[in-house]
Amino acid sequence: MQFIPVYLIFIPVITALFIYVFKNKHINYLALVAQLAMTILLIMYFTAYGDNPEATLFVFGDWDARVGISLYNDRLSISFMFLTIFTWWMVLIYTFNFRETDHNFLFFLMFLQGVFLGFLQSNDLFNLFVFLELTTIIVTILIAFKKTGDAYRAGIYYELINVSGVLFFLLGIIILYNSFGTINLLAIKAGLEGMEDLTALRMAYIFLMVGASVKAALFPLYTWLPKAHGVAQSGISALLSGLIVKGGLYLFIRINDMFSPANYSYSDFFFVVGGITAGIGVMFALSQKDIKQILAYHTVSQVGIMMMGLSSLPTNDLFYGGLYHVFNHALFKSLLFLGAGVIIKAYRSKKVADIRGVMRTMPVVSILMIVGMLSITGAPLFNGFISKTIIKYGIYDQEWKYWILFFVNIGTATSFIKMSQIFFGPRPMTIILKDAPQRLSMIIIAFSCVMLGTLYIPISSGYFGVDLSYITPFGLIPLYDYIATLTIGFCFYKLVIEKDVTMVRYIREFKVSFETANYLMIGYVVALVTYFIIL
Amino acid sequence: MDPILTFVVILIGFYGLSTSTNIIKSVFCVTIIESGVILLFLNLGNLDGGTIPIVGEGVTMIADPLPQALMITTIVIGSTVTALALMLCIKVFHHYGTVEWAEILRREEGK
């Protein structure tokens, strides 16, 4: 029972190796068997240890916990693990037919799952670094898997930016090791109690935060995300947007938890960064014409909204709004990407203007996409509504914060009104390939979207112990709110976006080069230093 | 070697990363930053007059073994990253006929 965390890391890795060695037709099923075994193991682990996190500390080889490799799980990491395994189930089902001829893809996919589960569980900083680098390498390969020119370019851009960001993380680890003589997260947290406030420790915090921000694609460092998520295969885009980006946010939570005895006042800074990220993401999403670019920029903006929630202290309800949004976004964004993949494959075009009449050609996919769109714009009874409302209530007393969220909501609504144009219009001459596994995975995700939007009270109070009964999706006020948002969004779409005014065209053609992206990274470090050390 | 010097190496790497217009040079700059970080960590774990961390007869002062163990891992990861990045460089060159960031962007728009 105690070894389950280790099994969860090694089952997918060993399965991946088996897949690579025996490349045959039936190996596809081995992945599903391994996935089933992992699901059962995780449920067993949760029922045994979910309530006492102290018992989950696992040190390899009985070394001293201060120097050994150790794994540690609490409710947060177990919930992320459930999300990971769920997302991988969906991607495995979605790509089932595609994989019959391509075994290398499945190899990397399963390997990445083991690496990501290790990342979620590891309890020392250096292991976090190793798993981050491994994630970067495998994700680079998966982005470049399409073997087109822009896929290779996006892959190398992703890799170089992320590696240099994670090297900042390593610098932070060095400073912490020099001060504490250990790299164990729990030991450092204990060591920080009663420690005087040193500039070196603040420097370490800043460097660790830069690593987390690059991974989470916060404002000046987001430039790799639209490129990478826009060109990858749809299943991979769903995985990247749904889960891998959340790795950075998970890192953010863990580092802030580790530094919680030092009481750094990070809330306002990261709220502003989150707000700018959300605004910029929506602004670029509105100007794009490529369906996958729109979705990728929306990932940037939604990460900003999550950051607005997560930047508050973990005792606030606002924090749980951000956390709940992480899970909700993982569901609806993977649904949208998977649906977009089906549509792009049928129409052989990524441009919104070229795709018309999806409602007539693919009614099931259209309904599922509409579920995803209603969720992301925050319609009552869908899961996006719950988390956005928690965040809205959390910042109700501060007007400027409220306005940021309001404008982001309008922008999101406008952008999805623009995207919903693909459903209307006459039936075009297209060949529709019926792919049952793809439909199945999308139906399961859409169902979970609705379930999280209606059964949020028992789920949140049972799992995290947060009472959300003050949020009611039934009733007229949320509905009026939503309709008003949609109306403003529709007017904005008709007046500005559809006419493609000069401003919109200018934003669309605005490109950040690789060198500028690095200047921005250094600028972000300078901003953090200014906020945390000089001020 | 002074820790300040390793910081200089890191800063040279970042200077190169933000000014070089060539993909291969960018890859090299990442490697330079990585070398700087590795040197810094090894420096901090080192003792003046200490020997390698293998305990034997008459050994009293040894360097801290943990940074060395961690940095060998970092070197391995770094070589993997470099290999993958250079492979992608070759592929980018095959598709675009150039390894200049700006030139690639221009050709992408021209398509």
Interface residues (C-beta under 8 A of the other chain):
Chain A: V67 F126 F129 V130 E133 L134 T136 I137 T140 I141 A144 K147 T148 G149 D150 Y152 R153 G155 I156 E159 L160 V163 S164 L167 L170 L171 I174 Y177 N178 I183 K511 S513 F514 E515 N518 Y519 I522
Chain B: I10 F14 L17 S18 T19 S20 T21 I23 S26 V27 V30 I33 E34 V37 L40 F41 L44 L66 P67 L70 T73 T74 I77 T80 V81 L84 A85 L88 C89 K91 V92 H95 Y96 W101 A102 I104 L105 E108
